[in-house]
Amino acid sequence: VQLQASGGGVVRAGGSLRLSCAASGSILRINAVGWFRQAPGKEREGVSCLSTSDGRTYYADSVKGRFTISRNNAKNTVYLQMNSLKAEDTAVYYCATERGWYGSNWCLGANGMDYWGKGTLVTVSS
């Protein structure tokens, strides 16, 4: 599975961005898709996850109500709509996938994914 994330950039606090993650390769058995981020000097953290089998979505408390994960199956693409951005959202954002699904805590734990794309930088200026 190959993943390509895009859509990062510089935005003012309160603004919005939409990230895209295009998947290719052996994607038929993918059951988990997630967005993760790593800010300078911090560990990678889970932002949002989607269970492809039932469409359920999960979010880190820090982004609930502001971020939305979605997918377009026809385009093999997953999106992360980010609204009301804050300076603390500044980070490199990564998308990742895994063939299994082991629950939301596992997914948001950011350690269980097998396939990772290169990150896209989001900078929120205050």
Backbone bond lengths (Angstrom), bond angles and torsions (degrees), N, CA, C in turn:
res aa  C-N    CA-C-N  psi(-1)  N-CA   C-N-CA  omega(-1)  CA-C   N-CA-C  phi
1 V - - - 1.452 - - 1.526 109.44 -
2 Q 1.309 114.62 129.68 1.468 119.94 176.80 1.531 108.91 -114.42
3 L 1.307 115.47 136.52 1.455 120.91 -177.07 1.519 109.34 -125.57
4 Q 1.312 115.47 139.14 1.458 121.23 178.72 1.520 108.91 -131.10
5 A 1.311 115.49 111.03 1.461 120.62 178.27 1.517 110.08 -93.29
6 S 1.323 115.42 145.63 1.457 120.56 178.73 1.518 109.00 -154.08
7 G 1.322 115.45 170.73 1.451 120.52 175.43 1.507 115.43 107.54
8 G 1.321 117.21 -3.73 1.451 119.68 178.85 1.517 111.73 -69.40
9 G 1.316 115.81 168.00 1.455 120.63 179.75 1.507 110.67 170.17
10 V 1.319 114.23 -166.43 1.457 121.11 179.56 1.522 108.36 -106.88
11 V 1.313 115.89 131.08 1.462 120.72 -178.79 1.523 108.69 -142.87
12 R 1.306 116.46 151.23 1.460 119.65 177.27 1.512 110.61 -79.43
13 A 1.295 115.13 154.85 1.457 120.45 176.46 1.523 109.82 -55.01
14 G 1.324 115.15 135.71 1.449 120.78 -176.65 1.508 113.73 94.42
15 G 1.316 116.12 -12.37 1.452 121.53 -178.84 1.517 112.89 -83.74
16 S 1.338 115.09 -174.12 1.458 121.68 -176.22 1.525 111.09 -133.04
17 L 1.314 114.36 152.98 1.459 122.55 172.26 1.518 107.90 -144.32
18 R 1.318 115.92 153.40 1.459 120.09 172.54 1.521 108.62 -123.53
19 L 1.295 115.32 121.17 1.451 121.59 176.11 1.524 109.46 -93.37
20 S 1.328 115.05 147.93 1.460 121.14 177.40 1.512 109.36 -124.23
21 C 1.320 115.20 147.77 1.456 121.33 177.01 1.521 107.25 -134.21
22 A 1.323 116.22 106.67 1.458 121.47 -179.58 1.519 109.42 -93.74
23 A 1.327 115.75 129.96 1.459 121.12 -177.48 1.516 110.19 -110.54
24 S 1.319 115.23 145.39 1.461 121.20 175.48 1.519 108.54 -144.90
25 G 1.312 116.16 166.46 1.450 119.72 -178.71 1.519 111.54 95.61
26 S 1.310 116.74 -147.41 1.473 122.54 -175.28 1.528 110.63 -82.95
27 I 1.305 116.25 78.78 1.462 120.68 -173.21 1.516 113.94 -101.26
28 L 1.342 117.62 -3.10 1.462 119.80 -172.79 1.520 113.02 -63.14
29 R 1.324 117.63 -30.94 1.463 119.83 -175.07 1.522 112.46 -103.37
30 I 1.311 116.71 18.91 1.456 119.88 178.75 1.524 109.35 -74.42
31 N 1.298 118.12 127.74 1.457 122.19 179.33 1.518 113.61 -113.26
32 A 1.304 117.08 -16.41 1.454 120.27 -178.60 1.515 109.89 -132.89
33 V 1.308 114.65 134.21 1.457 121.19 173.35 1.519 107.58 -132.02
34 G 1.309 115.46 138.04 1.457 117.24 -178.66 1.509 112.81 -145.91
35 W 1.317 113.65 159.49 1.454 122.13 170.94 1.517 108.01 -112.75
36 F 1.318 114.93 137.98 1.452 122.23 -178.26 1.518 108.36 -134.96
37 R 1.302 116.64 162.17 1.456 118.81 178.80 1.506 110.74 -145.37
38 Q 1.318 114.36 155.81 1.458 120.65 176.38 1.512 108.89 -138.65
39 A 1.305 114.69 115.94 1.458 121.26 177.62 1.528 109.29 -87.93
40 P 1.305 118.05 157.44 1.467 120.85 179.82 1.524 111.84 -55.63
41 G 1.315 116.03 128.00 1.450 120.94 177.97 1.507 115.31 76.95
42 K 1.334 117.20 5.58 1.461 120.52 -178.88 1.524 110.45 -121.66
43 E 1.312 114.63 162.45 1.451 119.60 176.82 1.523 110.68 -77.90
44 R 1.312 114.71 158.09 1.459 119.94 176.52 1.523 109.64 -66.03
45 E 1.314 116.39 140.42 1.451 120.42 179.71 1.521 110.60 -133.65
46 G 1.316 114.78 153.01 1.446 120.27 176.76 1.514 110.87 -77.40
47 V 1.318 116.40 139.79 1.455 122.45 178.81 1.523 110.76 -108.67
48 S 1.327 115.87 -51.20 1.458 120.03 -177.33 1.509 109.50 -157.51
49 C 1.330 115.61 146.86 1.456 121.32 178.87 1.521 110.26 -134.32
50 L 1.314 114.17 153.29 1.458 121.14 177.87 1.513 109.01 -133.93
51 S 1.322 115.20 128.99 1.458 121.37 174.71 1.520 107.25 -89.77
52 T 1.309 117.23 113.53 1.463 119.54 -173.40 1.524 112.46 -71.05
53 S 1.311 118.66 -22.22 1.464 120.50 -177.38 1.521 112.08 -71.32
54 D 1.329 117.85 -35.03 1.456 119.94 -178.31 1.528 113.57 -125.09
55 G 1.326 116.54 -1.37 1.454 120.20 176.42 1.509 115.56 77.70
56 R 1.320 117.31 4.54 1.469 119.11 -178.51 1.522 110.05 -70.03
57 T 1.315 114.25 145.70 1.464 120.74 -178.53 1.521 110.34 -121.06
58 Y 1.304 115.36 152.38 1.459 121.81 -176.73 1.521 108.53 -140.39
59 Y 1.336 115.63 148.06 1.447 120.30 -175.80 1.523 111.07 -137.96
60 A 1.315 114.47 148.41 1.454 119.65 169.43 1.528 108.54 -67.37
61 D 1.306 116.91 147.85 1.465 120.65 -178.29 1.526 111.54 -56.44
62 S 1.310 116.63 -32.95 1.463 120.57 -175.50 1.529 113.36 -68.28
63 V 1.332 117.22 -16.96 1.471 119.22 -177.06 1.529 112.96 -120.22
64 K 1.305 117.55 -2.67 1.465 120.29 -179.20 1.520 110.96 -57.46
65 G 1.319 114.58 134.29 1.457 120.20 -179.82 1.514 113.69 85.26
66 R 1.327 117.57 -10.57 1.466 120.84 -179.45 1.525 112.29 -115.85
67 F 1.321 116.83 -34.55 1.461 121.81 -177.16 1.525 109.57 -108.84
68 T 1.343 115.64 149.11 1.456 121.19 177.15 1.516 109.44 -137.69
69 I 1.318 115.82 127.02 1.460 121.01 175.53 1.527 107.99 -97.37
70 S 1.323 115.71 140.50 1.460 120.11 178.91 1.516 108.75 -151.73
71 R 1.323 116.29 172.23 1.448 119.35 -178.80 1.527 110.77 -142.98
72 N 1.311 114.28 154.36 1.449 122.38 172.51 1.521 105.98 -123.94
73 N 1.321 116.03 101.67 1.464 120.01 -175.18 1.532 111.95 -62.99
74 A 1.312 116.31 -35.63 1.459 119.53 -178.21 1.526 111.73 -64.15
75 K 1.323 115.21 -28.95 1.463 119.91 -179.18 1.521 112.55 -102.92
76 N 1.335 116.42 2.00 1.473 120.47 -177.41 1.529 110.67 50.38
77 T 1.299 115.04 45.29 1.461 120.32 -174.89 1.520 110.30 -131.47
78 V 1.310 114.49 139.23 1.459 121.75 174.98 1.520 107.67 -115.39
79 Y 1.320 115.49 142.25 1.456 120.88 -176.70 1.523 110.83 -118.80
80 L 1.312 114.73 156.88 1.453 121.30 170.08 1.523 106.70 -132.00
81 Q 1.325 115.32 105.30 1.458 120.93 175.87 1.515 108.70 -85.38
82 M 1.296 116.47 121.72 1.459 121.21 -176.38 1.525 109.12 -117.16
83 N 1.314 116.21 116.05 1.454 122.68 179.81 1.527 110.38 -115.48
84 S 1.301 115.58 164.14 1.468 121.58 177.99 1.528 110.86 48.85
85 L 1.290 115.47 48.62 1.461 120.45 -175.47 1.516 111.77 -64.83
86 K 1.318 114.45 145.31 1.454 122.35 -179.87 1.522 109.25 -119.67
87 A 1.300 116.11 161.11 1.463 120.32 179.10 1.523 111.22 -57.30
88 E 1.329 116.41 -35.28 1.464 120.03 -179.02 1.523 113.54 -72.37
89 D 1.331 117.48 -4.57 1.461 120.27 173.56 1.520 111.86 -83.78
90 T 1.310 117.17 -6.63 1.455 120.92 179.20 1.523 110.62 -61.32
91 A 1.319 116.06 124.44 1.457 121.20 -176.48 1.525 108.91 -178.01
92 V 1.323 114.63 169.75 1.458 120.55 166.38 1.522 106.87 -88.03
93 Y 1.303 116.04 126.35 1.458 121.77 -177.87 1.523 109.74 -103.15
94 Y 1.317 115.60 135.68 1.447 123.06 -179.05 1.523 109.65 -123.59
95 C 1.335 115.96 146.96 1.459 119.17 167.51 1.521 107.78 -108.12
96 A 1.302 115.41 152.87 1.452 121.15 -177.20 1.520 109.89 -152.21
97 T 1.319 115.61 156.38 1.453 120.61 -179.77 1.527 110.34 -138.28
98 E 1.331 113.71 163.89 1.465 120.87 -179.08 1.512 107.20 -152.98
99 R 1.314 117.14 144.92 1.458 119.78 179.84 1.526 112.75 -72.24
100 G 1.307 117.73 -30.62 1.450 120.00 179.75 1.515 112.30 -92.91
101 W 1.316 115.31 171.58 1.464 121.86 171.20 1.516 107.10 -136.99
102 Y 1.306 115.90 122.41 1.457 120.55 -173.69 1.520 112.37 -125.27
103 G 1.322 115.70 20.99 1.446 120.24 176.37 1.508 112.79 107.50
104 S 1.318 114.50 161.67 1.460 119.69 -174.79 1.526 111.77 -68.06
105 N 1.306 117.64 -37.71 1.471 119.26 179.70 1.517 111.30 -63.44
106 W 1.330 115.65 -40.42 1.463 120.66 176.39 1.515 110.01 -60.71
107 C 1.323 116.30 -47.03 1.456 120.19 -175.41 1.521 110.87 -65.60
108 L 1.319 116.52 -50.04 1.460 119.84 -177.81 1.526 112.13 -70.70
109 G 1.331 116.81 -12.24 1.450 120.33 177.77 1.514 113.67 -69.99
110 A 1.347 116.53 -12.56 1.470 122.82 171.09 1.521 114.23 67.48
111 N 1.311 118.33 15.85 1.465 119.02 -179.00 1.518 113.64 -119.97
112 G 1.324 117.16 -3.13 1.449 118.64 -170.68 1.510 116.47 -103.83
113 M 1.328 117.19 -0.67 1.445 119.71 -174.91 1.517 112.03 -84.88
114 D 1.328 115.53 142.30 1.463 120.47 -179.66 1.520 113.81 -91.22
115 Y 1.322 116.34 -32.51 1.454 120.25 -172.92 1.518 110.20 -118.87
116 W 1.316 114.84 127.29 1.460 120.95 -176.65 1.520 110.30 -126.55
117 G 1.312 114.99 141.42 1.452 119.79 172.58 1.514 110.09 -94.27
118 K 1.314 115.65 169.16 1.463 119.64 172.57 1.521 108.20 -71.14
119 G 1.279 116.29 149.44 1.449 120.58 -174.41 1.515 113.15 -79.48
120 T 1.313 113.55 165.65 1.459 121.44 173.39 1.523 107.66 -128.60
121 L 1.323 116.41 132.25 1.450 121.59 -172.30 1.524 111.56 -84.23
122 V 1.318 115.25 129.53 1.463 122.33 174.07 1.522 107.58 -115.80
123 T 1.309 115.81 123.23 1.458 121.28 178.73 1.520 108.68 -120.95
124 V 1.318 116.03 121.58 1.456 121.30 179.68 1.519 108.12 -110.31
125 S 1.304 115.94 117.97 1.466 120.28 -178.57 1.523 109.47 -93.11
126 S 1.307 114.86 139.57 1.474 119.66 -177.87 1.518 111.28 -94.55
